[in-house]
Amino acid sequence: MTLNQLRYAVTAAEYGSITAAAGELFISQPSLTSALHELEKELGITIFLRTGRGISPTVEGEEFLGYARQMLEQENLIREKYLGGAHGKYSFCVSTQHYSFAVEAFVDLLKGYSEAEYEFHIRETQTYSIIEDVARLRSEVGVLYLNPFNETVLRRTIDEHDLAFHSLFTAKPHVFISRENPLARKKSLTLEDLEPYPRLSYEQGEHNSFYYFEEIQSTLPRHKDIVVTDRATLFNLVIGLNGYTICSGVINSKLNGESIISLPLEVNDYMNVGYLTHRHMHTGKLAEQYIAALKKHTAN
C-alpha cells in the first residue's frame, strides 16, 4: 500500500467516477482501475461498488477512506513543516446536532483559515448519524448531548464505536419560542404552559428511538407534534405556528434572527453538551482549531 494508492482512492471517492478521477490525477483510466483493484486485493476488502453510473464506497470503503484521508492530511503537514512544499487541498468535516454555537465555531474556523484551497463540511444531522460519521471517519468531530434519560444507551453506543465523549458545558432546559408567542411575556415556562402549542422536533430516521431524540422530555405525550429535518423549517414553524422546541437555550441572534427567544423550562433535567472524537485516531490540526472555537463559544 502506497500514499499514491491512498490518494487515488480518495480522489475516486470524491469524484464518484474512475474517468473523472483519472483526469484529475493525470493518469490513464486503466492505470487507476488497476491500482484500485490491487489496493482492494491487498487489504482484502471491497472499497468501491461499480455501477453504470459510476462508483460509490461500501461501508468498509467508507471506513478505509476515513483513515486514508487522515494519512494524506499528515503527509501534507510533514511536507509543509519540513520540506516547505505546497500542500494539497485541506479538508475537514464536523457532524452536529442543530446548535448555533457549532455553526459559530465553524465560521471561526473558516475565518482563521488562510489557505487558497479547502473543502470543509458541516453536517447538521441525526444523532445516530453523528456517531456513525465519527466512527467511520467521515467527520473528525461530532457534537451532541447526553442527559439522565439517554446517557446509558448513548454511552454504550459511543463505546461500541470506539469513540470518546468530551463535555463542553451543562445546560438547564430551555424553550425556543417566537417573540410574538403569548408565553413570551413570562420569565420561565412549565410543561403545562406549553400544552396548547405544537411541539417541534427533528426527524431521527431509522433510529427514531426516544433515546436518540435531539430534544429532551421527548417521552412526554403531546397532542400536537410536528417533525422536521432542518433548522430553518423548525424556526419558521416556531414563528408561524407559535410552536416550541425544548433545547439547551444557546442561541445566536446574528445567525437565527431576533424573532426567536429562549426561556427557562421548569423541569428537573439537564443537557450535558459535548463533542465526540475517535479513540484510535490523532486529532488533526483543523479539528483542534474547531474544538478550541467550540470551547470559546460555549465558555459562558
VEXNUPA-27324 format. One record per residue (C-alpha): residue in three letters; x, y, z. Coordinates in steps of 0.5 Angstrom, whole numbers, padded with zeros to 4 digits, always signed. Example, Ala and Ser with C-alpha at 12.3 -4.5 7.8 and 13.67 -1.06 7.14 Angstrom:
% VEXNUPA-27324
ala+0025-0009+0016/ser+0027-0002+0014/
% end
This chain:
% VEXNUPA-27324
met+0000+0000+0000/thr+0003+0007-0002/leu+0001+0014-0001/asn-0001+0014-0008/gln-0006+0009-0008/leu-0009+0012-0002/arg-0009+0019-0006/tyr-0012+0015-0012/ala-0018+0012-0007/val-0019+0019-0004/thr-0020+0022-0011/ala-0024+0017-0014/ala-0029+0017-0008/glu-0029+0025-0009/tyr-0031+0025-0016/gly-0035+0018-0016/ser-0032+0017-0023/ile-0026+0013-0025/thr-0026+0017-0031/ala-0026+0024-0028/ala-0021+0022-0022/ala-0016+0019-0027/gly-0017+0026-0031/glu-0016+0030-0024/leu-0010+0025-0023/phe-0007+0026-0030/ile-0006+0018-0030/ser-0010+0013-0035/gln-0017+0010-0033/pro-0014+0003-0034/ser-0008+0005-0029/leu-0013+0008-0024/thr-0017+0002-0024/ser-0011-0003-0024/ala-0008+0001-0018/leu-0015+0001-0014/his-0016-0007-0015/glu-0009-0008-0013/leu-0011-0004-0006/glu-0017-0008-0005/lys-0014-0014-0006/glu-0008-0012-0001/leu-0013-0010+0004/gly-0018-0016+0003/ile-0024-0011+0002/thr-0028-0008-0003/ile-0027+0000-0003/phe-0032+0001-0008/leu-0038-0001-0011/arg-0038+0000-0019/thr-0045+0001-0023/gly-0047+0004-0029/arg-0047+0011-0026/gly-0040+0011-0023/ile-0037+0008-0016/ser-0039+0009-0009/pro-0036+0007-0003/thr-0038+0001+0001/val-0039+0001+0009/glu-0032-0002+0009/gly-0029+0003+0004/glu-0032+0009+0008/glu-0028+0007+0014/phe-0022+0006+0010/leu-0023+0013+0006/gly-0023+0016+0013/tyr-0016+0013+0015/ala-0013+0015+0008/arg-0015+0022+0009/gln-0012+0022+0016/met-0006+0020+0013/leu-0006+0024+0007/glu-0007+0030+0012/gln-0001+0028+0016/glu+0003+0028+0010/asn+0001+0035+0008/leu+0003+0037+0015/ile+0010+0034+0014/arg+0011+0037+0007/glu+0009+0044+0010/lys+0013+0043+0016/tyr+0020+0040+0014/leu+0020+0041+0006/gly+0017+0048+0005/gly+0013+0045+0000/ala+0006+0047-0002/his+0001+0042+0001/gly-0006+0040-0003/lys-0013+0042-0001/tyr-0014+0041+0006/ser-0021+0038+0008/phe-0025+0038+0015/cys-0032+0035+0017/val-0036+0036+0023/ser-0043+0033+0024/thr-0047+0036+0030/gln-0054+0037+0032/his-0057+0043+0031/tyr-0053+0048+0035/ser-0052+0055+0033/phe-0045+0055+0037/ala-0043+0049+0033/val-0044+0054+0027/glu-0041+0060+0030/ala-0035+0055+0031/phe-0035+0053+0024/val-0035+0060+0022/asp-0029+0062+0026/leu-0025+0056+0024/leu-0026+0059+0016/lys-0025+0066+0018/gly-0018+0064+0021/tyr-0016+0059+0015/ser-0012+0063+0010/glu-0010+0057+0005/ala-0013+0059-0002/glu-0016+0052-0003/tyr-0020+0048+0002/glu-0026+0043+0003/phe-0030+0044+0009/his-0036+0040+0011/ile-0041+0042+0017/arg-0047+0037+0017/glu-0053+0038+0022/thr-0056+0031+0022/gln-0059+0026+0026/thr-0056+0023+0033/tyr-0054+0016+0031/ser-0051+0019+0024/ile-0046+0024+0028/ile-0044+0017+0032/glu-0043+0014+0025/asp-0040+0019+0022/val-0034+0020+0027/ala-0033+0012+0028/arg-0032+0012+0020/leu-0028+0018+0020/arg-0033+0022+0015/ser-0032+0027+0021/glu-0027+0029+0026/val-0031+0032+0031/gly-0039+0030+0033/val-0043+0035+0037/leu-0049+0032+0041/tyr-0051+0032+0048/leu-0052+0027+0054/asn-0058+0027+0060/pro-0060+0023+0065/phe-0065+0019+0060/asn-0061+0018+0054/glu-0054+0017+0058/thr-0054+0010+0059/val-0056+0008+0052/leu-0052+0013+0048/arg-0045+0012+0052/arg-0046+0005+0051/thr-0047+0006+0043/ile-0041+0011+0043/asp-0036+0006+0047/glu-0038+0001+0042/his-0036+0005+0036/asp-0029+0007+0039/leu-0031+0014+0041/ala-0030+0019+0047/phe-0035+0024+0049/his-0032+0030+0052/ser-0036+0035+0056/leu-0037+0042+0054/phe-0042+0045+0058/thr-0048+0043+0062/ala-0055+0047+0061/lys-0061+0047+0064/pro-0067+0046+0060/his-0070+0052+0056/val-0075+0053+0051/phe-0075+0057+0044/ile-0081+0061+0042/ser-0083+0066+0038/arg-0082+0073+0041/glu-0090+0074+0039/asn-0092+0068+0043/pro-0097+0070+0048/leu-0092+0066+0053/ala-0086+0071+0051/arg-0088+0075+0057/lys-0086+0070+0062/lys-0080+0069+0066/ser-0080+0062+0065/leu-0084+0056+0063/thr-0088+0050+0065/leu-0090+0044+0061/glu-0097+0046+0063/asp-0096+0053+0060/leu-0093+0049+0053/glu-0099+0044+0053/pro-0103+0048+0048/tyr-0098+0049+0043/pro-0095+0045+0038/arg-0088+0041+0040/leu-0083+0041+0034/ser-0077+0036+0034/tyr-0072+0034+0029/glu-0073+0027+0025/gln-0068+0022+0027/gly-0069+0017+0021/glu-0068+0009+0022/his-0066+0011+0030/asn-0072+0014+0032/ser-0072+0012+0039/phe-0073+0017+0045/tyr-0066+0016+0047/tyr-0064+0019+0040/phe-0068+0025+0040/glu-0065+0032+0040/glu-0070+0035+0045/ile-0070+0033+0052/gln-0077+0031+0055/ser-0079+0027+0049/thr-0082+0022+0052/leu-0088+0027+0055/pro-0094+0026+0051/arg-0097+0032+0047/his-0103+0033+0043/lys-0099+0037+0037/asp-0093+0034+0035/ile-0089+0037+0028/val-0083+0033+0026/val-0078+0037+0021/thr-0071+0036+0018/asp-0068+0042+0018/arg-0067+0048+0023/ala-0069+0054+0018/thr-0076+0050+0018/leu-0076+0049+0025/phe-0075+0056+0027/asn-0080+0058+0021/leu-0086+0054+0025/val-0084+0057+0031/ile-0085+0064+0029/gly-0091+0062+0024/leu-0095+0057+0029/asn-0093+0059+0035/gly-0089+0053+0036/tyr-0084+0051+0041/thr-0078+0046+0042/ile-0074+0044+0048/cys-0067+0046+0048/ser-0060+0048+0051/gly-0062+0055+0051/val-0056+0057+0047/ile-0058+0062+0041/asn-0055+0067+0037/ser-0059+0073+0034/lys-0054+0074+0028/leu-0055+0067+0026/asn-0062+0066+0028/gly-0065+0073+0028/glu-0069+0077+0033/ser-0075+0073+0032/ile-0073+0067+0037/ile-0072+0068+0044/ser-0070+0063+0050/leu-0074+0062+0056/pro-0072+0057+0062/leu-0076+0051+0063/glu-0078+0049+0070/val-0076+0041+0070/asn-0071+0037+0074/asp-0067+0036+0068/tyr-0060+0038+0064/met-0056+0037+0058/asn-0049+0035+0058/val-0047+0038+0051/gly-0040+0036+0049/tyr-0036+0033+0043/leu-0034+0026+0040/thr-0027+0024+0037/his-0025+0018+0035/arg-0021+0014+0041/his-0015+0011+0036/met-0014+0017+0031/his-0010+0023+0032/thr-0014+0029+0033/gly-0012+0034+0027/lys-0010+0041+0027/leu-0016+0043+0024/ala-0020+0039+0029/glu-0016+0042+0034/gln-0018+0049+0032/tyr-0025+0047+0031/ile-0025+0045+0038/ala-0022+0051+0041/ala-0027+0055+0038/leu-0033+0051+0041/lys-0030+0052+0048/lys-0029+0059+0046/his-0037+0060+0044/thr-0039+0055+0050/ala-0035+0058+0055/asn-0041+0062+0058/
% end
